[in-house]
Amino acid sequence: MKKIPTFTILNIVFWSIFILLSIYFKSAKSKYLNADIYTFKNDSWKYSIIISVLLLISIAFYFFKILNKKVEIRLVFLVIVSAFLITYFFQSSIDNFLLYMNTKFTHEVTEVKYDVVESKENNVYQLYDGKDFISQNKELDKMNSHIVNRKYPSIYDYKNKDVIKVKFRNGFLNVKYLE
């Protein structure tokens, strides 16, 4: 019987763990409002650079110390390109991981006041915090379940121009989320 190479086994284990963790970390997005995720994704390039540099160091160490490869220009170029390509292709998974970690290290609680904007003739129900409107049913339901879990009345019980106070937690990446 032919022996399976160690590299193949490690590759299968790595990809299996990666896929399972990607699914698990994706669930952290349910605690965030879409506007907060969008803002985070616009700023996550900073973290991608840090991760790319760490990957670059790890891959270089693997190539030049573990495999005892000679330092050649083409290998150095390959290490640099692979570090940045890995980060680029896995950006969504990296963002999900960072959002998950953001929920694990909370440093403050903030309270946001939302004004209810309701128009029965147009079938519109929105929350407005002074800069953003929350009008998508999915977002409203997310806020509603958070408020109902805190033993407060449903957001749909409030009328036009009422004020709803919602407590958010800020994680170490300064992204607010519902707890």
N, CA and C atoms as an extended XYZ file, in Angstrom:
537
Properties=species:S:1:pos:R:3:atomname:S:1:resname:S:1:resid:I:1 pbc="F F F"
N         0.842       -1.178        0.000 N   MET     1
C         0.000        0.000        0.000 CA  MET     1
C         0.891        1.246        0.000 C   MET     1
N         0.498        2.211       -0.802 N   LYS     2
C         1.286        3.427       -0.955 CA  LYS     2
C         1.075        4.365        0.236 C   LYS     2
N         2.161        4.882        0.764 N   LYS     3
C         2.100        5.783        1.915 CA  LYS     3
C         1.685        7.191        1.444 C   LYS     3
N         0.762        7.799        2.196 N   ILE     4
C         0.299        9.157        1.875 CA  ILE     4
C         1.320       10.152        2.408 C   ILE     4
N         1.765       11.087        1.555 N   PRO     5
C         2.760       12.068        2.013 CA  PRO     5
C         2.230       12.939        3.155 C   PRO     5
N         3.132       13.302        4.033 N   THR     6
C         2.780       14.144        5.183 CA  THR     6
C         2.189       15.475        4.728 C   THR     6
N         2.721       16.039        3.659 N   PHE     7
C         2.222       17.307        3.150 CA  PHE     7
C         0.745       17.209        2.771 C   PHE     7
N         0.345       16.106        2.158 N   THR     8
C        -1.049       15.903        1.758 CA  THR     8
C        -1.952       15.812        2.977 C   THR     8
N        -1.518       15.103        3.982 N   ILE     9
C        -2.299       14.978        5.218 CA  ILE     9
C        -2.446       16.351        5.881 C   ILE     9
N        -1.342       17.090        5.996 N   LEU    10
C        -1.401       18.420        6.598 CA  LEU    10
C        -2.292       19.361        5.785 C   LEU    10
N        -2.243       19.246        4.482 N   ASN    11
C        -3.062       20.069        3.616 CA  ASN    11
C        -4.553       19.788        3.839 C   ASN    11
N        -4.919       18.522        3.909 N   ILE    12
C        -6.316       18.145        4.153 CA  ILE    12
C        -6.774       18.629        5.519 C   ILE    12
N        -5.959       18.453        6.536 N   VAL    13
C        -6.299       18.908        7.884 CA  VAL    13
C        -6.458       20.431        7.909 C   VAL    13
N        -5.514       21.142        7.289 N   PHE    14
C        -5.579       22.607        7.261 CA  PHE    14
C        -6.873       23.086        6.619 C   PHE    14
N        -7.201       22.574        5.429 N   TRP    15
C        -8.390       23.041        4.718 CA  TRP    15
C        -9.667       22.649        5.446 C   TRP    15
N        -9.699       21.498        6.079 N   SER    16
C       -10.876       21.091        6.850 CA  SER    16
C       -11.105       22.033        8.022 C   SER    16
N       -10.043       22.314        8.761 N   ILE    17
C       -10.145       23.240        9.895 CA  ILE    17
C       -10.520       24.638        9.408 C   ILE    17
N        -9.912       25.072        8.320 N   PHE    18
C       -10.194       26.402        7.782 CA  PHE    18
C       -11.667       26.549        7.392 C   PHE    18
N       -12.221       25.562        6.720 N   ILE    19
C       -13.622       25.620        6.296 CA  ILE    19
C       -14.551       25.626        7.508 C   ILE    19
N       -14.289       24.774        8.482 N   LEU    20
C       -15.126       24.725        9.681 CA  LEU    20
C       -15.065       26.044       10.459 C   LEU    20
N       -13.865       26.597       10.604 N   LEU    21
C       -13.731       27.861       11.319 CA  LEU    21
C       -14.379       29.009       10.554 C   LEU    21
N       -14.313       28.994        9.244 N   SER    22
C       -14.947       30.044        8.437 CA  SER    22
C       -16.449       30.058        8.663 C   SER    22
N       -17.031       28.878        8.720 N   ILE    23
C       -18.476       28.781        8.976 CA  ILE    23
C       -18.785       29.264       10.395 C   ILE    23
N       -17.971       28.865       11.352 N   TYR    24
C       -18.191       29.254       12.749 CA  TYR    24
C       -18.036       30.764       12.946 C   TYR    24
N       -17.000       31.353       12.375 N   PHE    25
C       -16.753       32.782       12.551 CA  PHE    25
C       -17.779       33.633       11.818 C   PHE    25
N       -18.362       33.104       10.762 N   LYS    26
C       -19.367       33.855       10.010 CA  LYS    26
C       -20.591       34.154       10.879 C   LYS    26
N       -20.855       33.305       11.862 N   SER    27
C       -22.012       33.510       12.735 CA  SER    27
C       -21.871       34.767       13.594 C   SER    27
N       -20.650       35.273       13.762 N   ALA    28
C       -20.450       36.491       14.555 CA  ALA    28
C       -21.083       37.703       13.895 C   ALA    28
N       -21.267       37.660       12.585 N   LYS    29
C       -21.869       38.785       11.869 CA  LYS    29
C       -23.300       39.064       12.318 C   LYS    29
N       -23.964       38.084       12.891 N   SER    30
C       -25.360       38.267       13.298 CA  SER    30
C       -25.497       39.273       14.440 C   SER    30
N       -24.409       39.590       15.118 N   LYS    31
C       -24.447       40.559       16.219 CA  LYS    31
C       -24.245       41.991       15.748 C   LYS    31
N       -23.912       42.176       14.492 N   TYR    32
C       -23.571       43.500       13.975 CA  TYR    32
C       -24.649       44.015       13.036 C   TYR    32
N       -24.809       45.328       13.024 N   LEU    33
C       -25.669       45.960       12.032 CA  LEU    33
C       -24.876       46.105       10.736 C   LEU    33
N       -25.581       46.122        9.616 N   ASN    34
C       -24.906       46.188        8.316 CA  ASN    34
C       -24.015       47.416        8.186 C   ASN    34
N       -24.454       48.552        8.701 N   ALA    35
C       -23.647       49.774        8.604 CA  ALA    35
C       -22.321       49.609        9.343 C   ALA    35
N       -22.333       48.924       10.470 N   ASP    36
C       -21.097       48.711       11.230 CA  ASP    36
C       -20.163       47.739       10.515 C   ASP    36
N       -20.724       46.710        9.892 N   ILE    37
C       -19.899       45.773        9.118 CA  ILE    37
C       -19.277       46.494        7.937 C   ILE    37
N       -20.067       47.305        7.257 N   TYR    38
C       -19.567       48.047        6.096 CA  TYR    38
C       -18.429       48.984        6.494 C   TYR    38
N       -18.606       49.697        7.593 N   THR    39
C       -17.554       50.601        8.078 CA  THR    39
C       -16.297       49.821        8.437 C   THR    39
N       -16.466       48.685        9.099 N   PHE    40
C       -15.316       47.862        9.465 CA  PHE    40
C       -14.579       47.365        8.221 C   PHE    40
N       -15.317       46.874        7.228 N   LYS    41
C       -14.679       46.344        6.016 CA  LYS    41
C       -13.904       47.428        5.270 C   LYS    41
N       -14.360       48.677        5.360 N   ASN    42
C       -13.615       49.767        4.727 CA  ASN    42
C       -12.296       50.037        5.444 C   ASN    42
N       -12.231       49.737        6.728 N   ASP    43
C       -11.016       49.981        7.512 CA  ASP    43
C       -10.177       48.727        7.747 C   ASP    43
N       -10.658       47.573        7.316 N   SER    44
C        -9.952       46.330        7.655 CA  SER    44
C        -8.655       46.129        6.870 C   SER    44
N        -8.374       46.985        5.910 N   TRP    45
C        -7.126       46.863        5.151 CA  TRP    45
C        -5.910       46.990        6.066 C   TRP    45
N        -6.047       47.767        7.148 N   LYS    46
C        -4.929       47.919        8.097 CA  LYS    46
C        -4.563       46.567        8.717 C   LYS    46
N        -5.596       45.825        9.093 N   TYR    47
C        -5.368       44.529        9.718 CA  TYR    47
C        -4.846       43.526        8.691 C   TYR    47
N        -5.283       43.680        7.450 N   SER    48
C        -4.805       42.790        6.380 CA  SER    48
C        -3.306       42.958        6.150 C   SER    48
N        -2.833       44.188        6.240 N   ILE    49
C        -1.394       44.420        6.065 CA  ILE    49
C        -0.614       43.739        7.189 C   ILE    49
N        -1.100       43.859        8.405 N   ILE    50
C        -0.436       43.224        9.545 CA  ILE    50
C        -0.420       41.705        9.360 C   ILE    50
N        -1.554       41.143        8.957 N   ILE    51
C        -1.641       39.696        8.753 CA  ILE    51
C        -0.738       39.271        7.602 C   ILE    51
N        -0.674       40.080        6.540 N   SER    52
C         0.210       39.762        5.406 CA  SER    52
C         1.670       39.726        5.835 C   SER    52
N         2.064       40.678        6.651 N   VAL    53
C         3.455       40.714        7.109 CA  VAL    53
C         3.747       39.494        7.999 C   VAL    53
N         2.813       39.142        8.868 N   LEU    54
C         3.002       37.955        9.705 CA  LEU    54
C         3.081       36.686        8.850 C   LEU    54
N         2.212       36.598        7.838 N   LEU    55
C         2.276       35.462        6.922 CA  LEU    55
C         3.598       35.439        6.158 C   LEU    55
N         4.027       36.607        5.749 N   LEU    56
C         5.294       36.723        5.021 CA  LEU    56
C         6.445       36.183        5.861 C   LEU    56
N         6.484       36.560        7.119 N   ILE    57
C         7.531       36.086        8.020 CA  ILE    57
C         7.425       34.572        8.221 C   ILE    57
N         6.193       34.071        8.388 N   SER    58
C         5.987       32.633        8.603 CA  SER    58
C         6.400       31.818        7.387 C   SER    58
N         5.967       32.261        6.209 N   ILE    59
C         6.307       31.534        4.979 CA  ILE    59
C         7.811       31.588        4.723 C   ILE    59
N         8.403       32.740        4.955 N   ALA    60
C         9.854       32.870        4.758 CA  ALA    60
C        10.602       31.944        5.722 C   ALA    60
N        10.160       31.910        6.965 N   PHE    61
C        10.785       31.021        7.944 CA  PHE    61
C        10.665       29.566        7.493 C   PHE    61
N         9.483       29.194        7.023 N   TYR    62
C         9.261       27.822        6.563 CA  TYR    62
C        10.182       27.481        5.392 C   TYR    62
N        10.246       28.355        4.406 N   PHE    63
C        11.065       28.083        3.228 CA  PHE    63
C        12.553       28.044        3.551 C   PHE    63
N        13.013       29.038        4.272 N   PHE    64
C        14.457       29.205        4.403 CA  PHE    64
C        15.060       28.517        5.628 C   PHE    64
N        14.280       28.263        6.666 N   LYS    65
C        14.821       27.586        7.847 CA  LYS    65
C        14.424       26.114        7.885 C   LYS    65
N        13.140       25.832        7.715 N   ILE    66
C        12.668       24.455        7.829 CA  ILE    66
C        13.090       23.640        6.600 C   ILE    66
N        12.863       24.180        5.400 N   LEU    67
C        13.201       23.445        4.177 CA  LEU    67
C        14.652       23.650        3.753 C   LEU    67
N        15.359       24.506        4.450 N   ASN    68
C        16.768       24.799        4.162 CA  ASN    68
C        17.001       25.200        2.704 C   ASN    68
N        16.121       26.018        2.174 N   LYS    69
C        16.283       26.515        0.804 CA  LYS    69
C        17.266       27.674        0.806 C   LYS    69
N        18.012       27.779       -0.279 N   LYS    70
C        18.908       28.917       -0.443 CA  LYS    70
C        18.074       30.163       -0.733 C   LYS    70
N        18.545       31.286       -0.257 N   VAL    71
C        17.857       32.542       -0.523 CA  VAL    71
C        18.144       32.948       -1.962 C   VAL    71
N        17.106       32.880       -2.773 N   GLU    72
C        17.198       33.285       -4.166 CA  GLU    72
C        16.130       34.336       -4.436 C   GLU    72
N        16.372       35.169       -5.408 N   ILE    73
C        15.441       36.249       -5.729 CA  ILE    73
C        14.059       35.698       -6.074 C   ILE    73
N        14.006       34.645       -6.872 N   ARG    74
C        12.699       34.122       -7.272 CA  ARG    74
C        11.946       33.529       -6.083 C   ARG    74
N        12.655       32.909       -5.133 N   LEU    75
C        11.991       32.374       -3.939 CA  LEU    75
C        11.498       33.502       -3.031 C   LEU    75
N        12.292       34.537       -2.899 N   VAL    76
C        11.868       35.692       -2.092 CA  VAL    76
C        10.621       36.318       -2.714 C   VAL    76
N        10.637       36.468       -4.029 N   PHE    77
C         9.475       37.017       -4.736 CA  PHE    77
C         8.255       36.116       -4.542 C   PHE    77
N         8.441       34.798       -4.631 N   LEU    78
C         7.359       33.842       -4.439 CA  LEU    78
C         6.772       33.945       -3.028 C   LEU    78
N         7.615       34.095       -2.030 N   VAL    79
C         7.164       34.220       -0.642 CA  VAL    79
C         6.332       35.491       -0.472 C   VAL    79
N         6.813       36.600       -1.006 N   ILE    80
C         6.096       37.876       -0.881 CA  ILE    80
C         4.743       37.810       -1.587 C   ILE    80
N         4.734       37.324       -2.808 N   VAL    81
C         3.483       37.233       -3.574 CA  VAL    81
C         2.492       36.295       -2.891 C   VAL    81
N         2.960       35.150       -2.431 N   SER    82
C         2.035       34.200       -1.800 CA  SER    82
C         1.450       34.751       -0.505 C   SER    82
N         2.218       35.484        0.272 N   ALA    83
C         1.692       36.068        1.509 CA  ALA    83
C         0.570       37.056        1.217 C   ALA    83
N         0.769       37.904        0.223 N   PHE    84
C        -0.264       38.894       -0.095 CA  PHE    84
C        -1.455       38.286       -0.826 C   PHE    84
N        -1.236       37.260       -1.650 N   LEU    85
C        -2.352       36.603       -2.330 CA  LEU    85
C        -3.220       35.828       -1.343 C   LEU    85
N        -2.598       35.167       -0.401 N   ILE    86
C        -3.360       34.437        0.614 CA  ILE    86
C        -4.257       35.412        1.374 C   ILE    86
N        -3.700       36.537        1.769 N   THR    87
C        -4.481       37.531        2.498 CA  THR    87
C        -5.602       38.083        1.625 C   THR    87
N        -5.321       38.336        0.369 N   TYR    88
C        -6.327       38.893       -0.540 CA  TYR    88
C        -7.488       37.916       -0.742 C   TYR    88
N        -7.183       36.654       -1.010 N   PHE    89
C        -8.228       35.678       -1.293 CA  PHE    89
C        -9.027       35.281       -0.057 C   PHE    89
N        -8.447       35.421        1.108 N   PHE    90
C        -9.148       35.045        2.327 CA  PHE    90
C        -9.599       36.261        3.136 C   PHE    90
N        -9.734       37.405        2.478 N   GLN    91
C       -10.108       38.643        3.171 CA  GLN    91
C       -11.433       38.505        3.922 C   GLN    91
N       -12.412       37.900        3.301 N   SER    92
C       -13.718       37.743        3.941 CA  SER    92
C       -13.611       36.883        5.206 C   SER    92
N       -12.870       35.799        5.128 N   SER    93
C       -12.687       34.933        6.303 CA  SER    93
C       -11.898       35.646        7.393 C   SER    93
N       -10.922       36.422        6.996 N   ILE    94
C       -10.133       37.184        7.972 CA  ILE    94
C       -11.018       38.225        8.650 C   ILE    94
N       -11.855       38.904        7.873 N   ASP    95
C       -12.780       39.883        8.452 CA  ASP    95
C       -13.744       39.220        9.431 C   ASP    95
N       -14.281       38.058        9.060 N   ASN    96
C       -15.181       37.335        9.965 CA  ASN    96
C       -14.469       36.954       11.256 C   ASN    96
N       -13.225       36.509       11.140 N   PHE    97
C       -12.445       36.159       12.327 CA  PHE    97
C       -12.231       37.387       13.218 C   PHE    97
N       -11.881       38.513       12.607 N   LEU    98
C       -11.652       39.728       13.385 CA  LEU    98
C       -12.941       40.227       14.046 C   LEU    98
N       -14.062       40.121       13.353 N   LEU    99
C       -15.342       40.515       13.958 CA  LEU    99
C       -15.691       39.586       15.120 C   LEU    99
N       -15.391       38.320       14.964 N   TYR   100
C       -15.607       37.370       16.058 CA  TYR   100
C       -14.740       37.734       17.267 C   TYR   100
N       -13.468       37.998       17.019 N   MET   101
C       -12.553       38.356       18.108 CA  MET   101
C       -12.966       39.681       18.754 C   MET   101
N       -13.541       40.581       17.961 N   ASN   102
C       -14.018       41.862       18.490 CA  ASN   102
C       -15.073       41.647       19.576 C   ASN   102
N       -15.907       40.611       19.419 N   THR   103
C       -16.948       40.343       20.413 CA  THR   103
C       -16.392       39.701       21.681 C   THR   103
N       -15.192       39.161       21.608 N   LYS   104
C       -14.607       38.477       22.767 CA  LYS   104
C       -13.869       39.427       23.708 C   LYS   104
N       -13.490       40.588       23.224 N   PHE   105
C       -12.733       41.542       24.043 CA  PHE   105
C       -13.441       42.895       24.012 C   PHE   105
N       -14.387       43.062       24.926 N   THR   106
C       -15.187       44.279       24.987 CA  THR   106
C       -14.538       45.274       25.928 C   THR   106
N       -14.518       46.562       25.531 N   HIS   107
C       -13.921       47.537       26.431 CA  HIS   107
C       -14.870       48.652       26.858 C   HIS   107
N       -16.036       48.795       26.238 N   GLU   108
C       -16.990       49.787       26.723 CA  GLU   108
C       -18.380       49.490       26.180 C   GLU   108
N       -19.376       50.064       26.860 N   VAL   109
C       -20.766       49.951       26.436 CA  VAL   109
C       -21.241       51.351       26.056 C   VAL   109
N       -21.894       51.457       24.904 N   THR   110
C       -22.426       52.741       24.465 CA  THR   110
C       -23.933       52.612       24.276 C   THR   110
N       -24.603       53.716       24.487 N   GLU   111
C       -26.047       53.741       24.294 CA  GLU   111
C       -26.360       54.662       23.122 C   GLU   111
N       -27.139       54.152       22.189 N   VAL   112
C       -27.519       54.921       21.014 CA  VAL   112
C       -29.020       55.150       21.066 C   VAL   112
N       -29.415       56.397       20.837 N   LYS   113
C       -30.839       56.745       20.819 CA  LYS   113
C       -31.322       56.773       19.375 C   LYS   113
N       -32.395       56.036       19.126 N   TYR   114
C       -32.993       55.978       17.798 CA  TYR   114
C       -34.377       56.619       17.846 C   TYR   114
N       -34.663       57.462       16.882 N   ASP   115
C       -35.995       58.029       16.718 CA  ASP   115
C       -36.782       57.118       15.787 C   ASP   115
N       -38.022       56.844       16.158 N   VAL   116
C       -38.891       56.027       15.319 CA  VAL   116
C       -39.496       56.911       14.238 C   VAL   116
N       -39.376       56.479       13.003 N   VAL   117
C       -39.977       57.180       11.865 CA  VAL   117
C       -40.961       56.198       11.246 C   VAL   117
N       -42.244       56.539       11.378 N   GLU   118
C       -43.277       55.621       10.923 CA  GLU   118
C       -44.261       56.358       10.029 C   GLU   118
N       -44.604       55.728        8.929 N   SER   119
C       -45.608       56.268        8.020 CA  SER   119
C       -46.516       55.123        7.619 C   SER   119
N       -47.709       55.075        8.215 N   LYS   120
C       -48.615       53.953        7.958 CA  LYS   120
C       -49.133       53.945        6.525 C   LYS   120
N       -49.363       55.134        5.955 N   GLU   121
C       -49.884       55.155        4.583 CA  GLU   121
C       -48.849       54.661        3.569 C   GLU   121
N       -47.555       54.808        3.859 N   ASN   122
C       -46.496       54.319        2.967 CA  ASN   122
C       -45.896       52.991        3.433 C   ASN   122
N       -46.434       52.435        4.521 N   ASN   123
C       -45.907       51.193        5.097 CA  ASN   123
C       -44.413       51.287        5.379 C   ASN   123
N       -43.990       52.373        6.004 N   VAL   124
C       -42.582       52.586        6.310 CA  VAL   124
C       -42.404       52.579        7.823 C   VAL   124
N       -41.419       51.828        8.271 N   TYR   125
C       -41.032       51.833        9.683 CA  TYR   125
C       -39.520       51.847        9.716 C   TYR   125
N       -38.948       52.924       10.278 N   GLN   126
C       -37.496       53.082       10.303 CA  GLN   126
C       -37.055       53.580       11.669 C   GLN   126
N       -35.786       53.342       11.941 N   LEU   127
C       -35.131       53.910       13.115 CA  LEU   127
C       -34.024       54.828       12.605 C   LEU   127
N       -33.908       55.987       13.253 N   TYR   128
C       -32.919       56.980       12.823 CA  TYR   128
C       -32.108       57.434       14.025 C   TYR   128
N       -30.776       57.332       13.929 N   ASP   129
C       -29.914       57.692       15.054 CA  ASP   129
C       -29.228       59.044       14.881 C   ASP   129
N       -29.641       59.817       13.915 N   GLY   130
C       -29.038       61.128       13.676 CA  GLY   130
C       -28.119       61.138       12.473 C   GLY   130
N       -27.697       59.946       12.035 N   LYS   131
C       -26.851       59.890       10.844 CA  LYS   131
C       -27.228       58.741        9.911 C   LYS   131
N       -27.746       57.646       10.417 N   ASP   132
C       -28.108       56.489        9.593 CA  ASP   132
C       -29.547       56.067        9.874 C   ASP   132
N       -30.211       55.624        8.813 N   PHE   133
C       -31.539       55.037        8.940 CA  PHE   133
C       -31.402       53.523        8.958 C   PHE   133
N       -32.193       52.874        9.789 N   ILE   134
C       -32.297       51.423        9.771 CA  ILE   134
C       -33.709       51.128        9.284 C   ILE   134
N       -33.798       50.597        8.080 N   SER   135
C       -35.117       50.365        7.498 CA  SER   135
C       -35.298       48.944        6.961 C   SER   135
N       -34.227       48.200        6.829 N   GLN   136
C       -34.348       46.825        6.336 CA  GLN   136
C       -34.998       45.954        7.405 C   GLN   136
N       -35.912       45.104        6.976 N   ASN   137
C       -36.623       44.246        7.926 CA  ASN   137
C       -35.664       43.358        8.718 C   ASN   137
N       -34.632       42.864        8.063 N   LYS   138
C       -33.661       42.000        8.745 CA  LYS   138
C       -32.953       42.756        9.871 C   LYS   138
N       -32.578       43.993        9.593 N   GLU   139
C       -31.906       44.815       10.606 CA  GLU   139
C       -32.865       45.177       11.742 C   GLU   139
N       -34.089       45.542       11.379 N   LEU   140
C       -35.093       45.873       12.393 CA  LEU   140
C       -35.396       44.662       13.271 C   LEU   140
N       -35.487       43.488       12.663 N   ASP   141
C       -35.735       42.266       13.438 CA  ASP   141
C       -34.572       41.939       14.363 C   ASP   141
N       -33.355       42.199       13.900 N   LYS   142
C       -32.170       41.982       14.734 CA  LYS   142
C       -32.218       42.892       15.969 C   LYS   142
N       -32.551       44.163       15.736 N   MET   143
C       -32.672       45.113       16.851 CA  MET   143
C       -33.829       44.711       17.765 C   MET   143
N       -34.926       44.291       17.170 N   ASN   144
C       -36.103       43.919       17.950 CA  ASN   144
C       -35.804       42.731       18.860 C   ASN   144
N       -35.156       41.710       18.335 N   SER   145
C       -34.857       40.546       19.175 CA  SER   145
C       -33.910       40.921       20.308 C   SER   145
N       -32.990       41.828       20.032 N   HIS   146
C       -32.080       42.292       21.080 CA  HIS   146
C       -32.855       43.014       22.186 C   HIS   146
N       -33.766       43.873       21.801 N   ILE   147
C       -34.530       44.651       22.778 CA  ILE   147
C       -35.501       43.759       23.544 C   ILE   147
N       -36.176       42.859       22.857 N   VAL   148
C       -37.129       41.956       23.513 CA  VAL   148
C       -36.408       41.033       24.486 C   VAL   148
N       -35.197       40.585       24.128 N   ASN   149
C       -34.414       39.736       25.039 CA  ASN   149
C       -34.033       40.478       26.311 C   ASN   149
N       -33.998       41.781       26.258 N   ARG   150
C       -33.687       42.606       27.435 CA  ARG   150
C       -34.944       42.957       28.230 C   ARG   150
N       -36.052       42.338       27.869 N   LYS   151
C       -37.344       42.509       28.560 CA  LYS   151
C       -37.952       43.890       28.349 C   LYS   151
N       -37.681       44.500       27.213 N   TYR   152
C       -38.308       45.765       26.849 CA  TYR   152
C       -39.364       45.491       25.786 C   TYR   152
N       -40.277       46.437       25.578 N   PRO   153
C       -41.296       46.230       24.537 CA  PRO   153
C       -40.658       46.155       23.149 C   PRO   153
N       -41.355       45.503       22.255 N   SER   154
C       -40.895       45.364       20.884 CA  SER   154
C       -40.758       46.737       20.228 C   SER   154
N       -39.803       46.870       19.304 N   ILE   155
C       -39.634       48.167       18.629 CA  ILE   155
C       -40.856       48.499       17.784 C   ILE   155
N       -41.606       47.480       17.392 N   TYR   156
C       -42.796       47.721       16.569 CA  TYR   156
C       -43.962       48.257       17.387 C   TYR   156
N       -43.837       48.256       18.713 N   ASP   157
C       -44.871       48.836       19.578 CA  ASP   157
C       -44.722       50.348       19.712 C   ASP   157
N       -43.580       50.865       19.345 N   TYR   158
C       -43.338       52.304       19.448 CA  TYR   158
C       -44.001       53.030       18.276 C   TYR   158
N       -44.363       54.259       18.515 N   LYS   159
C       -45.038       55.069       17.499 CA  LYS   159
C       -44.079       56.108       16.938 C   LYS   159
N       -44.538       56.821       15.931 N   ASN   160
C       -43.751       57.860       15.283 CA  ASN   160
C       -43.233       58.879       16.300 C   ASN   160
N       -41.975       59.234       16.193 N   LYS   161
C       -41.258       60.209       17.020 CA  LYS   161
C       -40.952       59.714       18.441 C   LYS   161
N       -41.226       58.442       18.749 N   ASP   162
C       -40.780       57.873       20.020 CA  ASP   162
C       -39.266       57.671       19.945 C   ASP   162
N       -38.639       57.556       21.119 N   VAL   163
C       -37.194       57.342       21.175 CA  VAL   163
C       -36.922       55.977       21.800 C   VAL   163
N       -36.075       55.210       21.129 N   ILE   164
C       -35.656       53.894       21.618 CA  ILE   164
C       -34.180       53.982       21.964 C   ILE   164
N       -33.832       53.525       23.151 N   LYS   165
C       -32.426       53.499       23.557 CA  LYS   165
C       -31.917       52.063       23.452 C   LYS   165
N       -30.813       51.901       22.721 N   VAL   166
C       -30.234       50.575       22.507 CA  VAL   166
C       -28.789       50.597       22.993 C   VAL   166
N       -28.439       49.590       23.783 N   LYS   167
C       -27.064       49.493       24.278 CA  LYS   167
C       -26.255       48.584       23.365 C   LYS   167
N       -25.107       49.102       22.957 N   PHE   168
C       -24.154       48.361       22.140 CA  PHE   168
C       -22.880       48.180       22.949 C   PHE   168
N       -22.139       47.153       22.614 N   ARG   169
C       -20.812       46.962       23.186 CA  ARG   169
C       -19.800       47.297       22.105 C   ARG   169
N       -18.713       47.908       22.507 N   ASN   170
C       -17.601       48.182       21.587 CA  ASN   170
C       -16.492       47.203       21.888 C   ASN   170
N       -16.036       46.520       20.863 N   GLY   171
C       -14.947       45.576       21.025 CA  GLY   171
C       -13.606       46.269       20.890 C   GLY   171
N       -12.544       45.486       20.935 N   PHE   172
C       -11.195       46.061       20.895 CA  PHE   172
C       -10.872       46.692       19.548 C   PHE   172
N       -11.621       46.344       18.497 N   LEU   173
C       -11.427       46.970       17.187 CA  LEU   173
C       -12.306       48.213       17.017 C   LEU   173
N       -13.002       48.581       18.088 N   ASN   174
C       -13.882       49.752       18.117 CA  ASN   174
C       -15.045       49.615       17.130 C   ASN   174
N       -15.568       48.403       17.007 N   VAL   175
C       -16.747       48.150       16.202 CA  VAL   175
C       -17.863       47.766       17.167 C   VAL   175
N       -18.992       48.476       17.103 N   LYS   176
C       -20.065       48.206       18.044 CA  LYS   176
C       -20.923       47.027       17.577 C   LYS   176
N       -21.444       46.294       18.558 N   TYR   177
C       -22.249       45.132       18.253 CA  TYR   177
C       -23.302       44.940       19.333 C   TYR   177
N       -24.375       44.226       18.981 N   LEU   178
C       -25.447       43.902       19.922 CA  LEU   178
C       -25.056       42.658       20.706 C   LEU   178
N       -25.286       42.700       21.992 N   GLU   179
C       -24.955       41.531       22.811 CA  GLU   179
C       -26.224       40.932       23.371 C   GLU   179
